[in-house]
Amino acid sequence: MTSMANHTIPTGWTLISLRPQGQHAGLRLAAARLGGATVALSPWRLQRLQGAAVEQRLNRALSCTRVVFTSPAAVAAAAGLQHLPAAQRGPWLTVGEGTARALHAQGITDVYAPQRMDSEGLLGLPVLTDVRGTDIGLVTAPGGRGLIAAQLEAAGARIIRADVYQRVPLVIPRRKLARLARSGTPWLLAVSSGEALQRFWQQLSPGWQQRLCEQAIVLAASERLAEQAQALGLARVVRSEGPTVTQMTAAAHAALTAPAAT
C-alpha cells in the first residue's frame, strides 16, 4: 500500500472492480483505506484446465528457449501441473509485476518483466528484439493477450501455446447493479483487462451504460485500455501506471483529489 494522506479525499465514494470472482480483496482493502466502498462486478471466474492434453501442451511450451506467462493465474495453473523450476530452459517473461512475483514465488529467478506493464511493454523487451525462427512458449488462457502472439508471429517467431486455465463467463446479478445504484459517488471503475471491460459492458442495459458514462471515472491500467474506455463513451479517464493494487490506489487517489472529482 501507499503512505498517501487521505484527508482531502471525499468519503463515501465507490470502487467498481471487474477482477475475476474471488480476487477483489486487495482492491477492496485499498478502497476502504481511502474511505471508499467496493462493488464487485466480476464478468467471469477463473477455472484451471486439467488432463493429459493440457499437460502435453504445457510441456511443449515450457521446453521453448523463451516462455511468456500472461498472468499470475497462468503461473498458478502451470505450477499445479508441472514443477516449474525443473522445466525452465531459458528466459521466462511476464506482462507485469504481479506475474513476475508469482514466478519468483515458484522458485524461478530468471524472469524478465517490462516497466510498462502491458502487452506493448512486454514486446519491447530486448530479449524479444530478434525472434525470427524462435519457438516461444505462451502460457495463458483462451481469449486474452492476442496482441502478444500476433506480433511475435509477425516478427517471425513460432508460438507454442498452452492454455492452462479458462475464463468462465458470469452473469452480473441485478442485485449487484442495484447495490451500485445505491452506492456513493464518485464511482471509480478499475479497468486492467480490455476483455473484462468488454464483457461487463455488453451485459449492461443502454440506461446503465449511459449512467456510467455520466458518473464513472475510469482507472485505466494502460493507454490502450484508456482508449478502449473512451471509445465506449467513458470520457473521464485517469491513467494508472499499471494494474497492481498499489498502482490502482495511486490512480484512485489522483482521481479523488482532482478538482473535477470533488
N, C-alpha and C positions, 0 to 999 in steps of 0.2 A: 504493500500500500504506500501511499504518499504521506507527506507531512504537511500537506496544504491546509492552511487555515480555512475554516468554513463559516466564519462569522458574517460574511457578505452573501452567503448562498441562501436563497429563499427556501423555506421549509415547505413540506407537503407536495413536492414535485414527484414525478413518476418516471421510472426507467422501464422501458419495454424491451424485454430480452427475447431474441429469436434463437437462442442457442438450443442445441438438442435437448430433448426431455431428460431431466435429471442432472443437467450441467449448468444450472443457474446460480449455484451457491456463491461463487466468487463475486459475480456482479451484484447479487442481492446484498451481500455484506458490504461491498463498496458503496452502493447506493445508500444503505442505512447509515453509514458513517458520514455521509454528506447530507443527511436529513431527508432522504427520499425513500419511497416505497418501490417495489418491483412487481410488475405484472409479466409473468412468463407466458409467452405465446409461441411455443415450440411448433414449427411446421413439420418436424419429424423426430424420430428416435433412432438411435444407432444400434445396429444388430451385427454381431460378429458372424462371419461366414466360416463354415467348417466343412470337412470332408477331404477325401483323397485328392480330388481335382484342385481344390483350393491350395492344399499343401504343395502340390506339384508346381502350380503356377508361382507360388511364393518362392520355392527353392530355385526355380529358374531365374526369377527376378533378383534374388539375393546373390546369385552367382555372377552377376554382372560387375564390371570394374567400377561402375558408378551406380548408385541406387538413390532414388528420391523418395522420401516419405512425405506425404502431403498433409498429415495431421497427427496430433497425439493419439487419436483413435486408431489410426493406421498402425502406429507403433505398438499400441497395446494389443491389437488383434494379431499382429505378426508375432509378437512375443509369446502369445498363447499357443502358437503353432510351431515355433522354432526357437532354439536358443540363439539369440541374435549375435552375441559376441563371437561365437564359433563360426558364424556364417559370413562374417564380413571379409570381403576380398579387396576392397578399395574404399575410396571416399564415399561417405553417405551424406546426403544433402537433405535439407528441410526447407520448407517455405518460411518458417518463422521460429521464434524463440521458444514457444511452448513445445513444439515438436522436437526441437533440439534438446530441451530439458528432458523430455520423455526418453529419448535415445540415451542420454547420459545416465539416466536412472537405470537403464538396462545394461549398463557397463560398456557402452560404446563411446570411445574417446575421439575417434577420427570423424568429426562431424563438421560440416560447413553449413552456415546459415547466413542469409543476407541481412544487412541492416534494414533495408526496405522489405518489410515482411509481407510480400505478396508474390504472385507468380512472376511478375516482371522483375522483381528483385532477385529471385532465385535464378532466372535465366541470365542475369547479368553477372553471376559469379564467375571468376576467372577459370575455375575448374571445368566450366561448361563452355568455354570460349571456342574450342575446336573439337567438335564431337562427331565429325564425319566418319562413318564406318564404325562407330562405337555402339555397343549394346548398353542401354541404360535401363535399369530396373525401375519400375514405378509402382510403389506400394500405396494403395489408395482405395477408393470406393467407386462404384459406378456413378457416373454423372460429373461431379465437380472437377475443377482443375484441368479442363480440356485444353486450355491455352498452353500448359506445360508440354503435354505430349505433342500437340500440333506444331509448336515452334521448334522443339527438339528434332522432330521428324523432318521439318523443313530445312534444318541445318545439317541433315544427313545422318542423324542417329537412328538406330532401330530400337523401338520401345518394347520392352518385355514387361507387360502389365500384369500385376497381381492385385485383384480386388479381394481384400481380406475382411471387409465389412460393408454393410449397405445402410442406406438411409431409408427408413420405413416411414412413408408419409403419414402424418396425423391430421385429423380434422380439428381445427381450432374451436374449442367449445364456446357456445354462445354465452355461457355464464362468465367466461374469462373476458369476453368483449364487454359484457355488462359491467363487470368489475372495473375495467378500464374506463368505461364511460363515467363511473362514479369517482374515479381517481383524480388526485390533484394535478394541476398543471404548473409549469410546463411539462409536456411529455417528451422524454428523450428516447429516441428509437436507436438502439445499438445495433449496428449492421457490420458484421465481419464475414458474411458469406452472401455472395450475389444470388446463389441458388435458393438460400433460405429466404431472402427478401422476396424473390420472385414467387415462391410457393406461398408465402404468407400473403402477399398482395393479391394473388389470384383468388384467395378464399374470401376476400373482403367484398362486401356489397359496395356499389358506387357511392352510397352515402357515407360509409366508413372510410373509403378511400379519400373522399373529399374532406372528411373531418380530420384525418391525419395530415393531409396536405396543408390544412389551415392551422393546425395546432402543434404538430410534432416538429421537433428539431432532431435531425439525423446525426448520429455519431458514426461517421464512415471511416472504416479501418484502412482504406486506400483511396487513391484518386479515382480509380476505376469504379469503386463502389459509390463514391460521391456522385460521379456522372450517372450511374445507373439510377440512383435515388432521384436525382434531379430530372431524369427523363420520365420518371413516373409522376412528376409534379410536386415532389417533396423538395421545395425550393430552399428551405432553411437547413443548411448542412454545416456541421463543424467537423473538420478533418482530424481524425485521430492519427497518432503516429504508428498505430498498429492495432492488432486485435486483442492484446493481452488485457487482463483486468486493470493493471496499473495504467496502461496507455488509454484505455477507455475511461478510467476515472479522471485522468488529466483532461480529456476532451469534455467530459461532463462538467468538470469544474469551470472550464473555459466557457462552455455554453451557458451555464447558470449565472456566471458573473458578468457576461456581456450585457450591454445596455438593453438590447432587444429582448433579453430573457427576463428582465426584471420588471 
